[in-house]
């Protein structure tokens, strides 16, 4: 058994010492963002993605090790731990393998096989398995016990059969062989439950569906499992011809225990043992096992998709500190209006009724014009919900009417705004503000700074997932929290303006410390330096170490406090300043001068080359924001509803969600269109993220519009023509491959008969 650190190092392809250093730092309480940014010398510059994987594997392998020790102790206590078994347990590299090895020694309820063993039928089972020439009936007569459950030959043979069945079903090597075979050759089959066709119309694609288990993509696996959970579909693993009397897995079981059909007295009885072992003991167990494994893999992939989309959304370009008016569209209940200043502070609210049924268009324009003029509004944020395109027209008219303000209108996703509005955080921020108006404030703020506002919302409410309700909610929450933490720390926050929700995501901080920082700020005024943070209640030296580099103090007493240079490395900057005879303030931003410096001249025993290189880069552009430049999409005038779409129409839109099968694009008609993975690029791509990410502005062509089902098919390949025959979209077959059909035919032609024919067929399948 390799050490945990060595195993992780091998999996990541990095040096052992890098993993050992990272593990030690994690065990000391260091966060991933802190290690990735400020401990590069120790870890060999492992990035946050590598460190997240390392942390996950570390947890898994430590749990595996704990279970391994528990199993070894249990078997040793039973006096059954052989050197071979101990070696196998020590080498087990998955929890499944470990549990397979432990299965025969696991305490379980009294079984039919155990009852038979207690009655002394083990010798009979061993004899018939080892000497198939023996007559089962004649041998069984010697074990008949008139005053027990085994009072005749039939019951004795039944008991011996259960002994072998349980022995076969608990053989770890056999289980591994069968799993390997099923993974490689089985089909995942889905069938509609009779009478559920209409109720389960959304699962139509899976009413008669077969595809190789080994290549089922995560979104199809989760769709099938959802259909099964909703009582619409039956799902199973199939191998060979379902009509055949002998299953291919029975061949493997027979071969594993050297059972052959040679016309001997016990051969037929042993064949029955094999058949019952598969059909009673192993088929359901292994199917459940493999389904569980498939679901786990599908969930992991779906969570990765969600995490990647969330990352892209959180790091979307901010419009910046500009006065913003937000319109949260509505029809009957009116449009909610909020105006905020450059820092996100609420200045004014109102409600207007420009749309049906009240149609107070001119009155609404007057109200908006007054607000924009009074507060010198620069941006108009329009929520993309019901009534958004109508409100967009209203905003366009407003912009035209007030040219001196040079306002810009932008459509903003309002996903999760209602969740924020009703939250405890929103109630604390705006205790006297109506819930509906809080949503407008959120829309305005998320245009100014998406990251700062979206951290206030449960990531699951933002709506960029793939089958997010079908996956482990604990694992999903853990993964999304890690994404939020990485994004917030990648950008850094202004400690004097950040909300408690944003501060809580900083390395080393939690909600209590974040609230303490805000309370201290409210009581004592703005922080003038990072060192002042140590005066915040419960913010100790360790927390300061983890958090300080990600907290910015703008216009403070020390210019380095506004950068990502960590306070522990300020002596390095001072040494650079002294050796170059420059003031620190004059160094900052002097790119030409900084680029002439050799980082090697400023390293020491504590801070190596990676840290000095980072310091010089930060001095060049202090507090630089890794997010892209702010851009907006322009929706086409007159295209506001599904009925306005025409085939072949080329439109501009915003990517709202990226899944394994394609990307969803908002084109301004209240229903996102789908660009299938096959239509994202002129060249073949395996991953949609290779072509687009959430927040991208793209040009698309309308290929198909299904108004009854509210579906829009789009393409990013401008050469595509609507109505032309579409190429096969999936590289994974949805129906049986020719190989599988051949396999089934071969199996069905073997006849009901002999085990020898079955073995011959197995060899033929292997050749195919």
C-alpha positions in Angstrom: 0.0 0.0 0.0 1.4 3.4 -1.0 1.3 6.3 1.4 -1.7 8.6 0.8 0.6 11.5 -0.1 2.5 9.3 -2.7 -0.7 8.1 -4.2 -2.1 11.7 -4.6 1.3 12.8 -6.0 1.1 10.1 -8.6 -2.5 10.9 -9.5 -1.8 14.6 -9.9 1.6 14.1 -11.6 3.4 16.4 -9.1 6.3 15.8 -6.8 5.8 14.1 -3.4 7.2 17.0 -1.5 4.6 19.4 -3.1 1.7 17.2 -1.9 3.3 16.7 1.6 3.6 20.4 2.0 0.0 21.1 0.8 -1.4 18.4 3.1 0.5 19.9 6.1 -0.8 23.3 5.3 -4.4 22.1 5.0 -4.1 20.2 8.3 -2.9 23.4 9.9 -6.1 25.1 8.8 -4.8 27.0 5.7 -7.3 27.6 3.0 -6.9 26.6 -0.7 -6.8 30.3 -1.9 -4.2 31.2 0.6 -2.0 28.1 -0.2 -2.4 28.7 -4.0 -1.5 32.4 -3.8 1.0 32.7 -0.9 2.7 29.3 -0.4 4.0 28.6 -3.9 7.5 27.8 -2.7 6.3 25.1 -0.4 3.9 23.4 -2.9 5.8 23.9 -6.1 3.2 26.4 -7.3 0.2 24.0 -7.2 -2.9 26.0 -8.4 -6.3 26.2 -6.8 -7.7 23.5 -9.1 -5.0 21.0 -8.2 -5.3 21.9 -4.6 -9.1 21.3 -4.6 -8.6 17.9 -6.2 -5.8 17.1 -3.7 -8.1 18.0 -0.8 -11.0 15.9 -2.1 -8.7 12.9 -2.7 -7.1 13.4 0.7 -10.5 13.1 2.4 -11.5 10.1 0.4 -8.2 8.2 1.0 -8.2 9.0 4.7 -11.7 7.6 4.9 -10.6 4.6 3.0 -7.7 4.1 5.3 -9.9 4.4 8.4 -12.3 1.8 7.0 -9.3 -0.5 6.0 -8.0 -0.4 9.6 -11.5 -1.1 11.0 -11.9 -4.1 8.6 -8.5 -5.5 9.4 -9.3 -5.3 13.2 -12.7 -7.0 12.7 -11.3 -9.9 10.7 -8.3 -10.3 13.0 -10.7 -10.4 16.0 -12.5 -13.3 14.3 -9.2 -15.1 13.9 -9.6 -15.3 10.2 -7.0 -12.8 8.9 -4.5 -14.6 6.7 -1.4 -13.0 5.3 -2.8 -13.2 1.8 -6.1 -11.5 2.8 -4.3 -8.9 4.8 -2.2 -8.1 1.7 -5.3 -7.8 -0.5 -7.0 -5.5 2.0 -3.9 -3.3 2.2 -3.7 -3.0 -1.6 -7.4 -2.3 -2.1 -7.6 1.1 -3.8 -11.4 1.7 -3.7 -14.1 1.4 -1.1 -16.0 -1.0 -3.4 -13.0 -3.4 -3.5 -12.5 -3.1 0.2 -16.1 -4.0 1.0 -15.9 -6.9 -1.5 -13.0 -8.4 0.5 -14.8 -7.9 3.8 -18.1 -9.3 2.6 -17.5 -13.0 3.7 -16.5 -11.8 7.2 -19.2 -9.1 7.7 -21.7 -9.7 10.5 -25.0 -10.3 8.9 -28.4 -11.8 9.8 -28.6 -15.6 9.9 -28.9 -16.9 6.3 -30.1 -20.1 4.7 -26.5 -20.9 3.9 -25.3 -20.4 7.5 -28.2 -22.6 8.8 -27.0 -25.3 6.4 -23.4 -24.9 7.5 -24.5 -25.2 11.1 -26.2 -28.5 10.2 -23.0 -29.9 8.8 -23.8 -29.6 5.1 -20.6 -27.8 4.3 -18.8 -31.2 3.6 -21.5 -32.1 1.1 -21.2 -28.8 -0.7 -17.4 -29.1 -0.9 -17.6 -32.7 -2.1 -20.0 -32.0 -4.9 -18.0 -28.9 -6.1 -14.7 -30.8 -5.9 -15.9 -34.1 -7.3 -18.7 -33.6 -9.8 -18.6 -37.4 -10.5 -20.4 -38.0 -7.2 -24.2 -38.4 -7.3 -25.8 -35.5 -5.5 -28.8 -37.6 -4.4 -26.7 -40.5 -3.1 -24.3 -38.2 -1.3 -27.2 -36.2 0.2 -28.8 -39.3 1.8 -25.9 -39.4 4.3 -26.8 -35.9 5.6 -30.6 -36.4 6.0 -31.6 -35.5 9.6 -35.1 -36.5 10.4 -35.6 -34.1 13.3 -34.3 -31.0 11.5 -35.0 -28.7 8.6 -33.1 -31.2 6.4 -35.3 -34.2 6.8 -35.1 -35.4 3.1 -32.7 -35.4 0.1 -34.4 -32.4 -1.5 -34.0 -30.1 1.5 -30.4 -31.3 2.1 -29.4 -30.5 -1.5 -31.2 -27.2 -1.2 -29.1 -26.4 1.9 -25.9 -27.3 0.1 -26.9 -25.2 -2.9 -27.3 -22.1 -0.6 -23.9 -22.7 1.0 -22.2 -22.6 -2.5 -24.4 -19.7 -3.6 -23.4 -17.6 -0.7 -19.7 -18.6 -1.1 -19.8 -17.7 -4.8 -21.6 -14.4 -4.2 -19.0 -13.3 -1.6 -15.9 -14.1 -3.7 -14.1 -10.7 -4.2 -12.2 -11.8 -7.3 -15.4 -13.1 -9.0 -17.3 -9.8 -8.1 -14.5 -7.8 -9.7 -14.5 -10.0 -12.9 -18.3 -9.6 -13.2 -18.2 -5.8 -12.6 -15.5 -5.4 -15.2 -17.4 -7.4 -17.8 -20.7 -5.5 -17.1 -18.9 -2.2 -17.3 -17.4 -3.1 -20.6 -20.2 -4.8 -22.4 -23.6 -4.2 -20.7 -26.2 -1.9 -22.1 -28.2 0.6 -20.0 -31.7 -0.1 -21.1 -34.7 2.2 -20.4 -38.3 1.3 -21.2 -41.5 3.2 -20.5 -43.9 1.7 -17.9 -47.1 0.7 -19.7 -49.7 3.4 -19.4 -47.3 6.1 -18.5 -46.6 7.3 -22.0 -48.7 10.5 -21.8 -47.8 11.4 -18.2 -44.1 11.0 -19.0 -44.0 12.8 -22.4 -40.8 14.7 -21.5 -39.0 11.3 -21.3 -40.0 10.3 -24.8 -36.4 9.9 -25.9 -36.0 7.1 -23.3 -39.2 5.1 -23.9 -37.2 2.4 -25.8 -33.6 3.3 -25.2 -30.4 1.2 -25.2 -26.8 2.4 -25.1 -23.5 1.0 -23.8 -23.1 1.5 -20.1 -19.5 2.4 -20.4 -20.2 5.6 -22.5 -23.5 6.9 -21.1 -23.0 10.7 -20.7 -24.0 12.2 -17.4 -27.0 14.2 -18.6 -28.6 11.0 -20.1 -27.9 8.9 -17.1 -29.5 11.5 -14.8 -32.5 11.9 -17.1 -33.1 8.1 -17.0 -32.7 7.9 -13.3 -35.1 10.9 -12.9 -37.6 9.1 -15.1 -37.3 6.0 -13.0 -37.7 7.9 -9.8 -40.9 9.6 -11.1 -42.4 6.2 -12.0 -42.2 6.7 -15.8 -39.3 4.5 -16.8 -37.9 1.1 -15.9 -34.1 1.0 -16.1 -31.9 -2.1 -16.2 -28.5 -3.5 -17.3 -28.8 -6.0 -20.1 -26.1 -8.3 -21.5 -26.5 -10.9 -24.2 -29.9 -11.9 -25.5 -32.7 -11.3 -22.9 -34.6 -14.3 -24.3 -31.7 -16.7 -23.8 -32.0 -19.2 -20.9 -28.3 -18.7 -20.0 -26.9 -15.3 -19.0 -23.3 -14.5 -20.0 -22.4 -13.8 -16.4 -23.3 -17.4 -15.5 -20.5 -18.4 -17.8 -18.0 -16.3 -15.9 -19.3 -17.7 -12.5 -18.9 -21.3 -13.8 -15.5 -20.7 -15.3 -14.3 -19.0 -12.1 -15.1 -22.1 -10.0 -14.1 -24.6 -12.7 -17.6 -25.9 -13.3 -18.1 -27.6 -16.7 -20.8 -29.6 -18.3 -19.2 -32.9 -19.1 -22.2 -35.2 -18.4 -21.0 -36.1 -14.9 -23.5 -36.8 -12.1 -23.3 -33.4 -10.3 -22.8 -31.2 -13.4 -26.5 -30.3 -13.8 -26.9 -29.6 -10.1 -23.8 -27.3 -10.1 -25.2 -25.6 -13.2 -28.3 -24.9 -11.2 -26.2 -23.5 -8.4 -24.5 -21.1 -10.9 -27.8 -20.0 -12.3 -29.3 -19.3 -8.9 -26.2 -17.5 -7.8 -26.5 -15.1 -10.7 -30.2 -14.6 -10.7 -30.9 -14.6 -7.0 -27.8 -13.3 -5.4 -25.7 -11.3 -7.8 -27.7 -9.8 -10.7 -29.7 -7.3 -8.6 -26.7 -6.6 -6.3 -24.3 -5.8 -9.2 -26.9 -3.8 -11.1 -27.6 -1.7 -8.0 -23.8 -1.3 -7.5 -23.2 -0.3 -11.1 -26.2 2.1 -11.2 -24.9 3.6 -8.0 -21.5 4.0 -9.6 -23.0 5.5 -12.8 -25.1 7.9 -10.8 -22.1 9.0 -8.7 -20.0 9.6 -11.9 -22.9 11.5 -13.5 -23.5 13.6 -10.4 -19.8 14.4 -10.2 -19.8 15.5 -13.8 -23.0 17.5 -13.4 -21.6 19.2 -10.3 -18.5 20.1 -12.3 -20.6 21.6 -15.0 -22.5 23.7 -12.5 -19.3 24.8 -10.8 -17.7 25.8 -14.0 -20.8 27.8 -15.1 -21.0 29.5 -11.6 -17.3 30.4 -11.8 -17.8 32.1 -15.2 -20.9 33.9 -14.0 -19.2 35.1 -10.8 -16.2 36.4 -12.7 -18.4 38.1 -15.3 -17.3 41.6 -16.2 -18.5 44.3 -13.7 -20.0 47.5 -15.1 -18.2 49.3 -12.2 -19.0 52.0 -9.8 -21.6 53.9 -11.9 -25.0 55.3 -10.8 -27.6 52.7 -11.9 -31.4 52.6 -12.2 -32.9 49.1 -12.2 -36.2 48.1 -13.7 -37.6 44.8 -12.3 -40.2 44.2 -15.0 -43.8 43.3 -14.2 -47.2 43.5 -16.0 -50.2 43.5 -13.7 -48.2 44.4 -10.5 -46.1 47.0 -12.3 -42.4 47.5 -12.7 -40.3 48.0 -9.6 -37.7 50.8 -9.8 -34.5 51.3 -7.7 -31.7 53.8 -8.1 -28.3 53.1 -6.4 -25.1 55.2 -6.2 -21.6 54.2 -7.2 -21.1 52.2 -4.0 -24.4 50.4 -4.3 -26.2 52.6 -1.7 -29.9 52.8 -2.3 -31.0 56.4 -3.3 -34.6 56.0 -4.5 -37.4 53.5 -5.3 -40.7 53.7 -7.1 -43.3 51.6 -9.0 -44.5 52.3 -12.5 -47.3 50.8 -14.7 -46.3 51.2 -18.3 -47.6 47.8 -19.6 -51.0 46.1 -19.7 -53.5 46.3 -18.2 -52.8 49.9 -17.0 -50.7 51.1 -20.0 -49.4 54.3 -18.2 -46.5 54.6 -20.7 -46.1 58.4 -20.7 -46.5 58.7 -16.9 -43.8 56.0 -16.5 -41.4 57.9 -18.8 -41.9 61.0 -16.8 -41.2 59.2 -13.5 -38.1 57.6 -14.9 -36.8 60.8 -16.5 -37.2 62.6 -13.2 -35.2 59.9 -11.3 -32.5 59.7 -13.9 -32.0 63.5 -14.0 -32.1 63.9 -10.3 -29.6 61.2 -9.6 -27.5 61.6 -12.8 -28.0 57.9 -13.8 -25.4 56.4 -16.1 -26.7 52.8 -16.5 -30.2 51.3 -16.8 -30.4 47.6 -15.6 -33.4 45.7 -16.9 -34.3 42.3 -15.4 -34.9 39.6 -18.0 -38.2 38.3 -16.6 -41.7 38.7 -17.8 -42.2 42.0 -19.5 -38.5 42.6 -20.0 -38.6 43.3 -23.7 -41.4 45.7 -23.3 -39.4 47.4 -20.5 -36.4 47.4 -22.8 -38.4 49.5 -25.3 -39.4 51.8 -22.5 -35.7 52.2 -21.5 -34.7 52.8 -25.1 -37.2 55.6 -25.4 -35.9 57.1 -22.1 -32.3 57.0 -23.3 -33.4 58.8 -26.5 -35.3 61.4 -24.6 -32.3 62.2 -22.3 -29.2 62.3 -24.6 -27.2 64.6 -22.3 -27.0 61.8 -19.6 -25.4 59.4 -22.2 -27.1 56.5 -20.5 -26.7 52.8 -21.5 -29.3 50.1 -21.0 -28.4 46.5 -20.3 -30.5 43.4 -19.8 -29.5 41.6 -16.6 -30.3 38.1 -15.5 -32.6 38.2 -12.5 -32.1 34.6 -11.5 -32.1 34.3 -7.8 -33.2 38.0 -7.2 -36.5 36.8 -5.6 -34.6 34.5 -3.3 -32.4 37.3 -2.1 -35.5 39.6 -1.7 -37.0 37.3 0.8 -33.8 36.4 2.6 -32.8 37.3 6.1 -29.8 39.2 4.7 -32.1 41.4 2.5 -34.3 42.0 5.5 -31.3 43.1 7.5 -30.0 45.4 4.7 -33.5 46.9 3.9 -35.8 46.3 6.9 -38.3 49.0 5.8 -38.2 48.2 2.1 -40.9 46.2 0.4 -39.8 42.7 -0.7 -40.6 43.4 -4.3 -38.4 46.5 -4.4 -35.4 44.6 -2.9 -35.3 42.6 -6.1 -34.8 45.7 -8.1 -31.9 46.8 -5.9 -30.3 43.3 -6.4 -30.6 43.7 -10.2 -28.9 47.1 -10.1 -26.1 45.9 -7.9 -25.4 42.7 -9.9 -24.8 44.9 -12.9 -22.3 47.1 -11.0 -20.5 44.0 -9.5 -21.9 40.5 -10.2 -19.6 38.9 -7.7 -20.4 41.1 -4.8 -24.1 40.7 -5.2 -24.4 37.0 -6.3 -22.5 35.9 -3.2 -25.6 36.9 -1.2 -27.6 34.2 -3.0 -27.5 30.4 -2.5 -25.5 29.4 -5.6 -28.2 26.7 -6.4 -30.7 29.5 -6.9 -28.7 31.2 -9.7 -29.9 28.7 -12.3 -26.7 27.6 -14.2 -26.9 23.9 -13.3 -27.5 20.6 -15.1 -29.9 18.3 -13.3 -29.0 20.2 -10.1 -31.9 18.8 -8.1 -30.9 15.2 -9.0 -27.5 15.3 -7.5 -26.2 15.0 -4.0 -27.1 18.3 -2.4 -24.3 18.1 0.2 -21.7 17.5 -2.5 -23.2 20.2 -4.7 -23.2 22.8 -1.9 -19.6 21.9 -1.0 -18.4 22.2 -4.6 -20.2 25.5 -5.2 -19.0 27.0 -1.9 -15.4 26.2 -3.0 -16.1 28.0 -6.4 -17.4 31.1 -4.6 -14.5 31.1 -2.3 -12.0 30.8 -5.1 -13.7 33.6 -7.2 -14.0 36.1 -4.3 -10.4 35.6 -3.3 -9.2 35.8 -6.9 -10.7 39.3 -7.1 -10.2 40.4 -3.5 -12.5 42.8 -1.7 -12.4 46.4 -0.5 -12.7 46.0 3.3 -14.3 49.4 3.7 -17.2 48.8 1.3 -17.7 45.0 1.2 -20.9 43.5 2.7 -20.7 40.9 5.4 -21.8 38.3 2.9 -18.9 39.1 0.6 -16.4 39.3 3.5 -17.5 35.9 4.8 -16.1 34.3 1.6 -12.6 35.6 2.2 -9.9 33.1 3.1 -9.9 32.5 6.9 -13.1 34.5 7.6 -16.6 33.3 8.5 -19.9 34.9 8.9 -19.2 35.9 12.5 -15.9 37.5 11.8 -17.4 39.2 8.7 -20.1 40.8 10.8 -17.5 41.8 13.4 -15.5 43.6 10.7 -18.6 45.5 9.5 -19.6 46.4 13.0 -16.1 47.6 13.8 -16.2 49.7 10.6 -19.6 51.2 11.4 -18.4 52.1 14.9 -14.8 53.4 14.2 -15.1 54.5 10.6 -13.1 53.2 7.6 -10.0 51.1 8.0 -6.8 53.0 7.3 -4.6 50.0 7.2 -4.6 46.2 7.2 -3.0 46.2 10.6 -6.1 47.8 12.0 -8.0 44.5 11.3 -6.2 42.9 14.2 -8.3 45.2 16.5 -11.5 43.5 15.2 -12.9 41.1 18.0 -11.9 37.5 17.5 -9.7 38.2 14.5 -6.4 36.7 15.6 -2.9 36.3 14.1 -3.7 33.1 12.2 -6.9 34.6 10.7 -5.0 37.7 9.8 -2.4 35.6 8.0 -5.0 33.8 5.9 -7.2 36.8 5.1 -5.0 39.9 4.9 -3.7 39.4 1.4 -7.2 39.3 0.0 -8.5 42.3 1.8 -7.8 45.7 0.2 -7.6 49.1 2.0 -7.9 51.7 -0.6 -6.2 55.1 -0.1 -4.8 54.0 3.3 -1.6 54.9 5.0 0.4 52.1 3.3 0.0 51.9 -0.6 0.7 48.1 -0.4 -2.5 47.6 1.5 -4.5 48.3 -1.7 -2.7 45.4 -3.5 -2.5 41.6 -3.3 1.0 41.8 -1.8 0.7 40.0 1.6 1.8 42.0 4.7 4.3 39.2 5.5 6.2 40.1 2.3 6.3 43.9 2.8 10.0 43.6 3.9 10.7 42.2 0.4 9.2 45.4 -1.2 11.1 47.6 1.2 14.3 45.8 0.2 13.5 46.4 -3.5 12.8 50.1 -2.8 16.0 50.5 -0.8 18.3 48.7 -3.3 16.8 50.8 -6.2 16.7 54.0 -4.1 13.1 54.5 -5.0 10.1 55.3 -2.8 7.5 52.5 -2.7 4.8 54.8 -4.0 6.9 55.7 -7.0 7.6 52.0 -7.7 3.9 51.2 -8.0 2.8 51.2 -11.6 6.2 52.0 -13.1 6.1 49.0 -15.6 9.2 49.9 -17.5 11.3 50.1 -14.4 9.9 47.0 -12.7 10.4 44.9 -15.8 14.1 45.7 -15.8 14.5 44.2 -12.2 15.8 40.7 -11.8 13.5 38.8 -9.3 16.4 36.5 -8.3 18.2 39.5 -6.7 15.5 39.8 -4.0 14.9 36.2 -2.9 16.0 35.0 0.5 15.6 31.9 2.7 11.9 32.7 3.4 10.6 34.1 0.1 11.6 32.4 -3.1 11.4 33.2 -6.8 7.6 32.6 -7.3 6.8 35.0 -4.5 9.1 37.7 -5.8 7.8 37.4 -9.3 4.2 37.7 -8.0 5.2 40.8 -5.9 6.7 42.6 -9.0 3.6 41.8 -11.1 1.4 43.2 -8.3 3.5 46.3 -8.0 3.1 46.8 -11.8 -0.7 46.6 -11.6 -1.8 46.7 -7.9 -5.2 45.2 -7.1 -5.7 44.2 -10.7 -9.1 42.7 -11.4 -8.9 39.3 -13.3 -12.4 39.8 -14.7 -12.8 40.8 -18.4 -13.8 44.1 -19.9 -17.5 45.0 -19.6 -19.5 44.4 -22.8 -23.2 44.1 -23.4 -25.4 42.2 -25.9 -27.9 44.0 -28.1 -31.2 42.2 -28.6 -32.9 42.8 -32.0 -35.7 45.3 -32.0 -39.1 43.7 -32.8 -38.0 40.2 -31.6 -39.6 39.9 -28.2 -41.6 36.7 -28.3 -41.3 33.2 -29.7 -43.8 34.1 -32.5 -41.4 36.9 -33.6 -38.7 34.4 -34.5 -38.1 33.4 -38.1 -36.0 30.5 -39.4 -32.6 31.6 -40.5 -32.7 34.8 -38.4 -29.3 35.8 -37.1 -29.4 37.3 -33.6 -27.1 38.4 -30.8 -27.5 36.8 -27.4 -25.9 36.0 -24.0 -24.9 32.5 -23.0 -26.8 31.8 -19.8 -25.9 28.1 -19.1 -23.4 25.6 -20.5 -24.1 21.9 -20.2 -22.5 18.7 -21.4 -24.8 18.6 -24.4 -24.6 22.3 -25.5 -25.2 25.9 -24.4 -28.4 27.9 -23.7 -28.5 31.4 -25.1 -30.8 34.3 -24.1 -31.9 36.0 -27.3 -34.5 38.2 -25.7 -37.7 36.2 -26.1 -38.2 35.0 -22.5 -37.1 31.5 -23.5 -33.5 30.5 -23.9 -32.6 28.7 -27.1 -30.3 25.7 -27.2 -27.1 25.5 -29.3 -26.4 21.8 -29.4 -22.7 20.8 -28.9 -22.6 19.8 -32.6 -23.6 23.3 -33.6 -21.2 25.3 -31.4 -18.3 25.1 -33.7 -17.3 24.2 -37.3 -14.7 21.8 -35.9 -15.4 18.9 -33.6 -15.4 19.6 -29.9 -15.9 17.1 -27.0 -16.7 19.8 -24.4 -19.0 22.8 -25.0 -16.9 24.8 -22.5 -14.2 24.7 -25.2 -16.3 27.0 -27.3 -18.3 29.1 -24.9 -18.8 30.0 -21.3 -21.6 31.5 -19.3 -21.8 35.3 -19.9 -20.3 35.2 -23.4 -22.0 37.4 -26.0 -22.5 35.3 -29.2 -24.2 35.4 -32.6 -26.6 32.6 -33.3 -28.9 31.5 -36.2 -32.4 30.3 -35.6 -32.8 26.7 -36.9 -36.1 25.5 -35.4 -38.9 27.0 -33.3 -41.4 24.8 -31.4 -43.9 27.2 -30.0 -46.2 24.5 -28.2 -43.2 23.1 -26.3 -41.4 26.5 -26.0 -38.2 25.2 -27.6 -35.7 27.0 -29.8 -32.9 25.3 -31.7 -30.0 27.6 -32.5 -26.6 27.3 -34.2 -23.4 29.2 -34.0 -22.3 27.8 -37.4 -23.5 30.5 -39.8 -23.2 28.1 -42.8 -26.0 25.9 -41.4 -29.3 26.1 -43.2 -32.7 25.6 -41.4 -34.6 22.5 -42.7 -31.5 20.7 -44.0 -30.9 17.1 -42.8 -29.0 17.3 -39.5 -25.9 15.2 -38.9 -25.9 12.7 -36.1 -25.5 14.9 -33.0 -24.2 12.4 -30.5 -21.0 10.4 -30.7 -22.6 8.0 -28.3 -25.1 5.5 -29.9 -28.6 5.6 -28.4 -29.5 2.2 -29.8 -27.7 -1.1 -30.0 -24.5 -1.1 -31.9 -24.0 -3.7 -34.6 -21.5 -5.5 -32.3 -24.1 -5.7 -29.6 -26.8 -7.0 -32.0 -24.3 -9.6 -33.3 -23.5 -10.6 -29.7 -27.2 -11.1 -28.9 -27.8 -13.2 -32.0 -24.8 -15.4 -31.2 -26.1 -16.0 -27.7 -29.6 -16.8 -28.8 -28.4 -19.4 -31.2 -26.6 -21.5 -28.6 -29.7 -23.4 -27.6 -31.0 -24.0 -24.2 -28.7 -26.7 -23.6 -25.3 -27.4 -22.4 -22.8 -25.5 -20.4 -20.2 -26.5 -23.0 -22.2 -24.7 -25.7 -22.3 -21.7 -23.4 -18.6 -21.7 -23.0 -18.1 -21.9 -26.7 -20.4 -18.9 -27.1 -18.4 -16.9 -24.5 -15.2 -17.5 -26.4 -16.9 -16.3 -29.6 -18.2 -13.1 -27.9 -14.7 -12.4 -26.6 -13.2 -12.8 -30.1 -15.9 -10.4 -31.5 
